[in-house]
Amino acid sequence: DDWGCSSMTGITEQDILNACEFAVKEGSRTGMDIEAYGVFSTENSVSIERNDIATGISMEYSGIGIRTFKNGAIGFASVNSLNREDIKKAVESAIKIASSSPPTGEYNRLPEPPERSAYREVKGLYDPAIEDFTMEDALDHALRMLQAAREDRRVMVDSGSLESGMGARAIASSNGLSLSERSSSISYMIMGMARDGEDVSSFNYRYKGTHRLSEVDTERTGREFAELVLKTLGAKKTESFRGQVILTPDAFVDLLISPIMHLVNADNVQKGRSSFADKIGERVASERLTITDDGTVNGGLGSSMFDREGIPHSPLSIVQNGTLKSFLHNTKTAIRAGLGAEGSTGHATGGFTGVPGIGSTNLDIAAGDISLDEMIADVKKGIILTRMSGYPDPISGQYSATVKGGMLVEKGEIVRPITGTMISGNIFENLNNISHLSKEREELFSVLAPYALVDNVSIISE
């Protein structure tokens, strides 16, 4: 029995766990520590190009990745098959690599599995209804999104996609770890611009993802996209000035939150790529900013019962009222930091084709105490930034970015869309100049973010 290696049909969560346990049993004969991480998935994928449906593809894949450990040396091999003989060959390759590699440090070792009670069942990750979601259904939903976006023929859809999938993952190790989990998802995206004669709007996009079929509303996403691009027709240049910037949730994440997540990645900290290295317990942002990461949120797109190393997720405070509280660790960085293997925060990421990295799960940026309308009314002169190109250097914090979507605000009123404009500054100054966050928040896949009002930003006419 090769656990259905010739087809995904009929493969179960238990099958993928059996394959991982088989790999561990094979590798354990050598006396080495060994971990096996396996996945399988079935997917429907539809692409949109130039105002039309371009392709529809159904695919299925499976695979298993093997890590072996010997005296501080590590070996890794993977195979995109669940065939027993293929798994044996991958195990043998990983063992040979570990045996012939020089030791790279005591931090290369398997984590000890925690008590079973440490694992929390995360609900809402799998919807059986997606089992019956066919390629025809995927094409229909993608077409409805496209048609909704183009109800106004000035809207030009450059590209888009819809992807549905279901599958399972499992992990087993010679330390006694044995875990599995299944999930499902549907995600969709649409991007483009509006054109009215010679007038071309800013390029923009909308996207959405969910684990549950009942929450899919591609038509709404298409209409929201159309509204975004249509309202930026008629954009004009503005003069250079120093003023306030309202960051939409998307822009807030791109300009300020993503650099923070780079800086709190423990691997970057330990490799000298983070200016936050010695700042745990210190103020790094406005006291209005609080960021939490939580992989146990029911139905969260970044949620799961365990991370890439089988460590359970739990809520982690990253920034609390502007004070840096913690870094994101996997087992390797936790040991290197002197925290021991148990110091992992459950943020190992990755698939079966590589060794674990580090990443966030579900980011929650706390809401503020005023509405977006009140925030706009507070702006004497500034802009609303919806999209930009050019991103900050996370080390120095410096940036100079072209405004790809924005509105001029004067005396608390939105005046008009803008073009030919840049913003420049330093993210560390910006973080400390956040004067308000909005009550309203938007879900951006696995990030929940408010609007942010940042004072004293350079706005430059190109």
N, C-alpha and C positions, 0 to 999 in steps of 0.2 A: 504494500500500500504506500503510494507516494503522495498521499494527502491531496489527490486530485491535481497533480502537477500538470496534466495536459490541458486543464480547463479550470476556470474559477468556479464553474457551476458546482454547487454542493459543498464547497469549502466552508468550514465553520471556524469560529473563534478557537475551539478546542483543537482543531487540526493544526493551526499555526503554532499553538503552544506545544503540541506534540512534536512538531518539527524542531522547535527550539530545544526542547528537552532531549531529543535524539542527538542533536549536535553537541550539547553539553556532555552527554554520556560518552560520546565518541572521544571528545577531547580530554575528558577526565582520566582516561586510561593512561595518559602520560604523566599525570600528577600535577599538571599545570592548572592554574586558575583559568577559567574560561567563562565567557558570556556569549549568549546568542540572542540576537534581536531580529524578529521576523515580522513581515507585513504581507497583506494581500489586499487588493483593491479592484473594484470594477468601476468604470467611469464612462459617462457620456459627455462629450465636449462639442459645443457649437461655437463657431467663430463668425463674426460680422465684419465685413469690410466694405467701405464705400457705399453705404446706404443699402446693403443687401446681405442676405445670408450667404456666407462663403463656403464653409465646410461643416460637416457633422461627422464626428468620429466616436466610435465605441471601442473601448480598450479595457484590458484587464492585465494585471501584473502581480507578481509575487516575488519575494526575495528574502534572503537571510544574511545578516552580517555577523561575523565571528571575531571577538576580541580574545586574545590569549595573553597571559602575563607570566613572565619568568624573571625573577631576580631584578625587577625594575625595568626590564625590557618589555616591549609590547609588540604583538603581532596582530595584523588585521587582514581579513579577506572577506569578500562577499560574493554572492551568486544570486542571479535573478531566476531562481528555480527552487522548488521544494522537493525535488527528486532526491532520494536518499543518497545515491552515489555522488550527485553533485554537492550535497551538503558535506559528505565525507571528504571530498577533495578540497572544499573551502576550509574545513577544519585543519586538514593536513597543511595547507598553505599558511594559515595563520600560525600554526605551531612552528613551522620552519622559519618563518620571519622572526618570531620571538626568540627562537633558539640562536639565530645568527646575528641578532641586533645587539648593539652595546646597551648597557643599562642607561636609562635616561632619568633616573631619580626615583626615590621611594614613593613619590606621589602617584606613580602609575600602579594602581592596584584596584581590585574590585571593592565596591562598597559592601558593607555588611547589611543584609536586609533587616529593616526595622520590624517591630512587632506588627502582626497583621492588623491589629486595632488602629495602627497609625494611618491606614488607608481609608479614605472616605469615598463612598460610592457617589459619583457625580451623575446626576440625572439629566436627561434631555439631550444626550449625545447621539442617540440612535433612534431613527424614526422608521419603523417597518414599512411605512407607506412609500418610502423611496425605493424599496425593492421593486415596486411596480411602475416606477418612473422610467419610461422608455425613451429611446432616441426621438421618437415622434413627439413625445411630450416635451422634450428638451427643445426641439425645433420650434414647436408651437409657442412656448414661453419666450424664446429668443425673438421670434417674429413679432409677438405682441409688444415686447419692449421696443423694438425698432419702429413699429407702426405708431406707438404712442409718442415716441420722440419726434416723429416726422409728421404729426398732425398739422403743424405749421411747417410749410415746405421751405422756409428759410433755414431750417435746422439741417445741418449736414453731419451725418454720422460717419466718422472716420473709421472707427473700429469698435469692437465689443466682443463679449463672450458670455457663454453660460456653461457652467460645469456642474454636473451632479456625480456623486460618488458614494460608495459604501464599502466598508471593509473592516479589517481587524488588525491588531498588532499584538505582539506577545514578546515577553522577555524571560529568559531562564539563565541561571548561572550556577557554577559549582559551589557557590556560597549558600545555595538553597533557595534562591529567588525563583519564583514561578508565578507569572502574572499575565493576564490577557485582558483585552478590552476591544469592543467594537464601536464603530461610529458611522455616521452618515452626514452628508452636507450637500448644499446647493449654493453656488455663488454665481453672481452675474455682474457685469460691468459694461458701461457704454461711454464712449468719449467722442468728442468732435467740436464743432463750432456752429455759429449761425452766420449766414451771409445775406445781406440785403443790398443788392446792386454792388457798388464798390466798397460798401461798409462790411467789414469782417469783424466778428466778435472775438473775444478771448477764447482760447482753447480750454475746454473743461471736461469733467467726467463725473459720473456717479457710480457707486458700486454698493453691493449688499451681499451678505452671506448669512446662512442659517443652517441649523441641523434639522429643521422641521419643514416638511413640505407645505403645511398649512400656513406658514408665514411668508411663502414666496409671493411676491407681487411685482412682477417685472414691468407691468404697465405703469405703476406708480413711479418706479425708478426712471423709466423712459421720460415721463412727464417732468419729473424733477430736473433731469438733465436738460431738457428743452428750456425750462424756465431759467436755469442758470445761464445758458449761453445767450438767450434772447435778451436778457436784461443788461448784457454788456455791449450790445450794439450801440453805436453812437459815441464810442469812447474818444476822449480828447486828452491831450497832454495837459499837465499841470506844472506850475512853477516849483522850483526846489524850495524846501522848507524843512524845519525840524518840528515834528509834532507827534501826535498819538497814532498808534496803529491798533485796530481791532483785528485780531487773528481769528479767522473761522476755525472750527475744530480741526479741519484738515491742515490748514496752514500752521496752527499751533503745534500740532504733532510734528510736521516737517521741520519747522524752524527751531523749536525749543525742546520738545520731548524726545525726539529721536536722538539728538546729541547727548542728552542726559543718559539715555539707555546705553549708548556707547561707553560713556564714562563710568557707569556702574557695573559694567561687565567685568567680572573679576579677572578674566584672562587679559583684557586690555590693561587693567590696573597693574597686574604683575609683569606685563611686558613693557611698561613705561609709556603706554599709549593713553593714559588718563590723568588729567590734572586734578581729579578727585581722590587720588591715591591716599592722601593723609588727612582727608577731610570728614571722616565719619564723626558725627556729633557736632559738626560745624554748620553754620548757616551758609547755604549756597544759592538761595533764591528768596523771593518775597515770601513772607509768612503766609500769604494766601495760597501758596502752592503745596498741595499734598498729593503724593502719588503712591498708589498701592498696586501690587501685582498679586493676582489670585487665580490659580489654576483650578480651583474647586467650585467656581461659579456654575450653578446648574444651567445647562444650555449654552455656556460660553463657547465661542468659536476657538478659543485657545485652551479650553478646559480638557482635562483628562485625569484619570485616577493616579497615574504615575508618569515620571519623566523618562527620558531616553535611557537612563541607567536603572530604572525601576524604583526610584525614590519617590515617595508620595509628595504631592503638592500641598501647600498650605499658604495662607495669606502672608504676604511679606510687605512691610512698610519700607519704602525706598526713600521718600522725602516726606517729612511730617512738618507742616507749617514752616516750610522753607529750610528745615534742618535735614542734612543727609543722615539717613539711618542705617543703610545696609547696601552691600553689593550683591550681585547675583552670582551664585557659585554652582559649579558641578563638583563631583567628588575630587577630581584632580586639583582644581584651584583651591578647594577647601583644605586639602592636605598641605598644599604648598604654602597656604596662608597660616599654617599652624593650628587650624581648627579641627584637624582630624577628618576622617571620612564622614563622620556624622555631622560635619559642618556644612555639608551640601544643603543649599536652600531649595533643592528640587527643580533646578532650572537647566538641567542637561537637555539639549535639543539635538535633532538630527534624525536621519533615516537609517536604512540598513546598508547604505553604500559608503558610509564613513564613520569615523569615531565621533563620539559626542562633542558638541560645542556648547554654547551657552546662549540662552535667549529668554525673553519674557513670555508670559502666557496670556492672561487677560489684564491689561493695564486699566486702572481706574484713576482718572484725574478728578479730584473732588470738585463739585460744583461750587459756585460762589453765591453771593447774596443779593445780586441785582439781576434784572431781566436784560435781554439783549437790547430792547428798546431804551431802557434806562441807560445802558452803556453807551449807545449811540448818542443819546441826549447829552451825555457828559463830555463829548468830544468837541472842543472848540475848533480845532483844525487838525485834520488827519485823514487817514484812509482806512477802509475795510479791505484787508488782504485775503483773497480767496485762494490764490494759487501763485506760485513763483517758480523760477528756475534758477539754480545756483544755490548750493547748500553750504552751511557753515563748516569750517574746520573745527572738529570737536575738541582739539587740543588748545589752539589759541583762542577759539571762540569767534574769530573774525569771519565776516561774510559780506558779500555784495551780490544781491539777487535781483533779477529782472521781475517786475510785477507782471505776471501773466493774466491776472484777473483781480480787479480792484475797483473800489468806489471812493470818490472824494467825499469827505464829510466836513461840513462847515457849520458852526454854531448849532450843533446838535441835529443837523438835517443832512440826509444823503442828497448830494447835488447831482452827480452824474458818474458814469463809468470813466475810468482813466486808462491811458495807454502811454507808451514811451516813458515809463517811470521805473525807477529802481529804489530799493531800500538797502541801506548798509548799516553796519554796526557790529556789536559784539554780543554774543548770546549770554555771556555771564552778566553783562550790564543789563540786558533785556530781562533776564530772569529776576533780577532784583528790582526792576522797574515795572513789574506787573502790578497795576493798581486795582484791577478788578477781574474777577472771573464770573461768568454768567450762570444763572440758575439753569438755563437750558443746556443740555448736553446731547451729543450725537454719537451713535455707535458707528465706529469705523472698523469693521471686522472685529478684531479682538481688543480694540481700544475704545473706551468711553471718555469723551473729552468735551469740555465747555468751550465757549468763546473766551478769548483773553484780551484785555486792554493793556497795552504796553506804552508807557510814556517815553518821551524824549528819544525818538527814532529819526534818523536822517532819511528824508524822502527826496529823491534826486530826479530832476527832469533830464532825460537823455538827449 
